[in-house]
Amino acid sequence: MSGSYKGALFSASSYDADDDMFPLAYGLFSFENYEDWLWFLEKLKMVIGERDVIIISDRHQGIIRSVSEVFGSENHAHCYRHIKENFSSFLTKLNTKGRKIKENALQMLDSIAYARLDCDYEVAMDTLRTFNHDLEKWVEENNPQHWAISKFKKMRWDKMTSNLVESFNSWLRHERHHNICVFFIEHMDNSMKVSNGKAFLEVDLMERTCTCKAWQMSGIPCDHACAAIRRMGFDVSDYVNNWYKYDLQEKIYSRSMRTLVTHDMPMTEKMEPFVMPWVILVPFLILQPHSDLLEDLGNVESSLNSCKKKRFIVLVVISLGIIVRHVTTHC
């Protein structure tokens, strides 16, 4: 990473049935070392499970050591492109003269690497030994059992290089300049499917939406969104619309509010003086059958009919709610 916080990007990608790239995992670390690679590969092992996989990588010592501990050294294939680049550098150090000589040496190395039979491998090694004994010694010292096809005993699906990873790195060439937070936000898959027992609903944490539409309508995460948020280990309150939060409400009411000037209602000769209604509260009447409720309400009404007031309100409070009756009598 080349952003303000630097760091190293670790990634693991595989091939699908169409021979296309299938990213498995990626992580950001302070720098590339054995401890970080070991942690990353242990987590990758949890994703892969007990499947027998082949790891193809360069020959970074942290990778070699950690792959051996997590997946086993027999499952670690070294990238042949890096092997060939190192071999080419060694040729330069030997001061081999002539472009043709260097090309011939690289072709001999290809014959060694791509030989499928042990006999073909031995023939290619004899040819290289005859050409230059130091080059043959270099091959033997650089663990051909990890990159030569005939010597690698595991199935590697004819994959000789880690070019897939280089394609992944090229895909992220612009994101390399981001800091860690922005990088993860841009590449995190925030869409999750949540089952309500009848169907699957899609929750998008980034867009704050759910296909049930409840989250969009209220600004408060619905049940499906809450399940997705908790599954990701986040706090549900962080996804509630700011309008519901105390800080914003405090800002809304931070200034004093002017009250409206009240005026007396105008009076006319034809209008009768307004009489404040009587409010009678009968708390918690226990009325079991429905007929008893009607009978008791009738008794209350008949007793109030004897009053000379023009209008009043009867409130009967029962355990199931509040019944409001407006009764008007005439003298």
Salt bridges, closest charged atoms under 4 A:
ASP19 OD1 - LYS159 NZ 2.52
ASP52 OD2 - LYS154 NZ 3.43
GLU69 OE2 - ARG65 NE 3.73
GLU85 OE2 - ARG81 NH1 3.14
GLU103 OE2 - ARG99 NE 3.23
ASP110 OD2 - LYS84 NZ 3.01
ASP118 OD1 - LYS151 NZ 3.96
ASP126 OD1 - ARG129 NH1 2.39
GLU136 OE2 - ARG129 NH2 3.28
GLU136 OE1 - HIS133 ND1 3.78
ASP158 OD1 - ARG116 NH2 3.14
GLU166 OE2 - ARG81 NH2 3.41
GLU175 OE2 - HIS187 NE2 3.60
GLU186 OE1 - HIS178 NE2 3.48
GLU202 OE1 - LYS193 NZ 3.69
GLU301 OE1 - ARG325 NH2 3.04
